[in-house]
Amino acid sequence: MEKSMVLLADDEAHITCVVAEKLRDAGFNVAIARDGEEALELARRLLPALVITDLQMPRMSGLELAIRLAGEAGTAGTPVIMLTARGYILDQSMAGRTNIRAVIGKPFSAREVVRRATELIGGAAGGAAQRPEAA
C-alpha cells in the first residue's frame, strides 16, 4: 500500500526536522515547505492527504494557506492541522472557511502531532483511499 503524503509547513527548521522525523518513523511520506507560498505550490503538485502548518509564517500565513487550500478543487477536502502559539483560538467563522481539523499549541509534543495526523487520515498506509473526498 502507498504511504500517505503529509505536507509540513513551518519556517522554523528545528520544528520541521523533529516533526518530519517522527512522521516518517510512523510511516508517512513527508514534504517540507518553509513558508505558506511554498506550501501552497507543493500542495497543488503533491495533493497531500494532510497539511500540517504553522500559523505565523513568511509570505503567507498558515490561516491564509488553509483558506486557499479549501478553495481549490484539488485540495478542497484536505484536512489541516494548525500549529500555533499557545492560547490561539480559531475563530468559528474562519473554521467554516477552512479544513482545519485540529489546532495544536506550541510548544507541543511531536508524538501528539503524529497521533492527530493518524486520527485524521487513518494511518500512514492509508494513501489516497483515506482522503476525505474518497470516503
Secondary structure as GFF3:
##gff-version 3
##sequence-region A 1 135
A	DSSP	beta_strand	5	9	.	.	.	ID=ss1
A	DSSP	alpha_helix	13	25	.	.	.	ID=ss2
A	DSSP	beta_strand	29	33	.	.	.	ID=ss3
A	DSSP	alpha_helix	36	46	.	.	.	ID=ss4
A	DSSP	beta_strand	50	54	.	.	.	ID=ss5
A	DSSP	alpha_helix	62	70	.	.	.	ID=ss6
A	DSSP	beta_strand	80	85	.	.	.	ID=ss7
A	DSSP	alpha_helix	92	95	.	.	.	ID=ss8
A	DSSP	beta_strand	100	106	.	.	.	ID=ss9
A	DSSP	alpha_helix	110	121	.	.	.	ID=ss10
A	DSSP	three_ten_helix	127	130	.	.	.	ID=ss11
A	DSSP	three_ten_helix	132	134	.	.	.	ID=ss12
###
